[in-house]
Amino acid sequence: MFPGFTLDEIDVDPVRLRVRHGGSGSPVVLLHGHPRTHATWHRVAPLLAERHTVICPDLRGYGGSTKPPETADHSGYAKRAMARDVVALLDALGHERAAVVGHDRGAYAAMRTALDHPDRVSRLGVLDGIPIGAALATCDARFAARWWHWFFLGQTDKPAERVINADPDAWYGGFPEEMGEEAYADYSRAIHDPATVHAMCEDYRAGLGPDRAADDADRAAGRKIGCPVLFVWSERDDMVELHGDPAAIWREWADDVRAASIDSGHHMAEEAPEALAAVLADFLAD
């Protein structure tokens, strides 16, 4: 995987991130979603590396990165903490600013980086997601039925970890034929680690708590994302079905929003890497 890239562990105090980086040119950070690791980008990153320095970390709690201890408010897994990790990672690698692109849960970390650290983010890409605060504010029975895992993973009365750890393969799915042998092996190691499963649940608990609170506070204050934003959705997922025009939701958060769709299911970096890389390359070059 990742020909020509370097695999490192980088201290971004208080955590260490496992990071794959390579290429040359203006930097772009790619943030994976749940339940993947940075390996989900293995077909996209080399294409972008022809013109960019590409940085692919495992989010805190995921893959080979540090799993912070649980706290009562779940703030150790809040997207605000993940955003600080991104900024510290840029510092460690010597980059003043970068484009930040996130998929799924990574989209929320990318968004928070752009909001909290506008001087460090030149462009924001969000793939298959709308802001957590917006999703929860408009949650209806259809959303709850389709995205029930948000609430199962996010609640603490009957923690989800015991159910998931009983059979991680049945719970998470995934196949090496689709993901690639090495990427699947990396993912499989992660989902079979109970510490990673717990950390991923903490990510969702943070989503329902401090992440939603941060989004709601930004909306109340009229705060917006200042850099150009690209929203990309997969045509065989449920973004449009659930949200009508998801790009319109992003336009409430930023003045410069471009939108594109990819003919794929949810894991677009694995299912349609060339198409996704082309859309991202156009946005990054604009």
N, C-alpha and C positions, 0 to 999 in steps of 0.2 A: 504493500500500500504506500501511497504518497511518495513516489520516486523523487529523489533529490531533496526531500524534506528531512529535517532534524527532529528527533523526539527528545524532549527535555522534561524535567521537573523543575518548575520555577517557583521560588518563594515569593509570594505576594502578601505576606503577613496580614492576617494570622493563618493563612492556609497556603499549601503548596498545590499548584495546578500542574497536571500533566498536559503538555502542550506539544503539538506538532506544528512546525513552522518552516516555510521555505519560499522560494521565488524571489523576485526583486521588483521594485517599483513602489508605488504608493500602497500603504498598508491597508488590509481589510481583515477584520476579525470575524470568524464564522462561529456562531454559538448554536450548538445542537439542542434538540428537544428531548422530551421524555419518551421512552426510557433509553435513548441511545447514548452513545459516547461521541467523542470527536470523530471517530472512525466513519460515522455516517457521511462525512464530507469527502471520502477518499476518491470519489469519481469526479467531484466538482473542483476541489482545491487545486489539483494539477493544471486544470484548464485555466483557472484564474491566475495561477502562478506565472503564466507566460508574460503577464503585464503587471502583476502586483505581488507584494510581499503578503503571503497568506498565513494567518495565525489561527490555529484551531485548538482551543483548550477544551478539556473536560470541565464543565461547570463544577463549582464546589459541590461536594456530595456525590457526584456522578463519576463513573469509570475509575480512573486512577488518581483522582484528586482527593484532597483531604475531606473527611466527613466531620464537620464541626459538631461539638456536643449539642444535644437537644436543649432548648430553653423553653420556658413557659410560654413565651410569646412567639416562638418559632422564628425570631428575627435573624438567627444565624443562617437561615435559608431564604431570607427575603431577597427580592430582586435588587433592592438598594445595596445589599451586601455583595451580590454578584456583580453589580455595576462597579463597585469599588475594586473588586478583583480585576475587572477588565482594565480599569485605569492603571492599577499597579502593574499589570502585565505589560501595558504599553510602556510604562516607565522602565521596567526591567529590560525590555527589548530595544529601548532607545527611540521610541516614536512619540512625537508630540501630539499628533492627531491621527485618527484612522476612521475609515468607514466601518460600521458595525452592522452585521447581518445576523439575524436570529430566526430560528425555526421553532414553532411550537413554544415550549417553555423558554427556550432561548430567545424568542421574540420579545418576551416580557423583560428579560434581562437587558436586551439590546435597547429597548424603549427607555428603560429606567436609566441606562447609561447616558442616552442622549438628553434626557430631562435633567438629570442631576449634574452632569458634567458636559455642558454644551460646548465648552471650549476644546474638548478632546474628541468630539465626534463630528466628522466632516459630512457623512451621509449615513442614513439609517435604512436598513432593509428589514422588513418584517414579513415572515412567511407563514401563512396559515394561522393567523391569530388576530384577534382584536384586543384592545386593552382589557385587562382583568376587571377593572372597575366598571367598564361599559358592559361587559358580558354579564356580570352579576346584577347590574342595575336593570337589565332588560330580560333577565332569566325568566322563562315561562315553562310550562309543563313540557313542551317539545324539547327545549334546550336541556332541561333536567333529565328527560328520558334518554337523550342522545349522549349527553356529557355527564352522566351520572357518576363517572369515576372521579370527577372533581370533588364531589361531596363524600364519596366512599373513602378516597385517599386522604381527604382533608379533615375528616372528623377524628376524634380521639376517644370517644366512649367505647368503641369496639374497634381497636386499631386494625388496619388492613394488612399489616405486615404478616400476621400469622396465616392468613388466607393465601397471600401471594407466595410466601416461602414454602408452602406445602407443595406447590408445583409451578415454579417460575416459568417453565417453558409453555405450559398450558395457558398461564395468565397473560404473558407478554407476546407470545407468538414470535414470528420472524423465521426466515429460512435462509440458509447460506446461498442458495441459488439466486435469491433476490438481492441479498445484501453484499454478496461477495464472501468468499471463505474466511479471509482474515478479518474483515469487518464483523462478520457474524461471530467469530471466535472471541473477539474483543467484547462485543455486546453480551455474549453468553456468559463470559466470566463475570461481568458486572451484575447481571440480573440474578446470578446464583450466589452473590455475596449479600448476606442479610444486612450488613452495615450499609450497603448501597441502597437496598430496598427501603430501609428505614429513612435514609437521607432523601430519597425520591418522594416518599410520603410527606416528609417535613417540608419539601418544596411546595407541595399542594396545600399543606396547612398554613404555610406562609402566604400562599395565594389568597386564601379566604380571610386572612388576618391583616398583617402589616402591608402586604402588596395592595390589597383593595383600599386600605386606608390611605396609602400614598397616592394612588390614582384619584381617589375622591377629593383629597386635599388639593391636588393639582387642578382638578376641574373647578373646584370652588374658587380657587385663586386666579383662574383664567390663564394658567400657565400652559405654554405650547412648546412643541418641538421646533427649534429654529432652523435646523438643517433640512435639506431635501429628504423626502421619505419615499421609499418604494414599497408598496404592498403587493405581495404575490400570493395568489391562492391556487390550490390544486382543484381542477375541475371535477375530479371524482371523489372529492370530500364534501363536507356539508356547510362550508362557509356561507355560500349564497343562499342555500336552503334555509339556514337558521337566521341569517342576518340581513337578507335582502341585498343591499348594496354595502358590503363591508368597507369598501373604499370610502364611502360617505362618512362612516364612523371615524376613520382615520383623518378625514378632512376637518373634523371637529377638534383634532389634536395638533394639526400642523397646517400651514398655509400652502406648502409645496408638496403635494402628494401625487405620485404617479402610480398607476396600477397595471398589473399584468396577470394573466392566468397561465397555468401549465397543465397540459393534458397528462395528468397522473393522479394517483392516490395521494394520501397524506404525506408519505415519506418521499417527497419529490426529489431530494438529493440522491436517493438510491434508485428511484424508478425512472426519472427523466433528467439525468445529470447534464446532458449536453444542452437541453432546452433551458434548464435553470441557469447554467453557467452563462449562456448567451444573454439572457435577460439581465443577469447581474452585471455582466461585462458592459453592456450598453449603459446601464445606470451609473456604473462607476466611472465610465469614460465621459459622460455627459458634462 
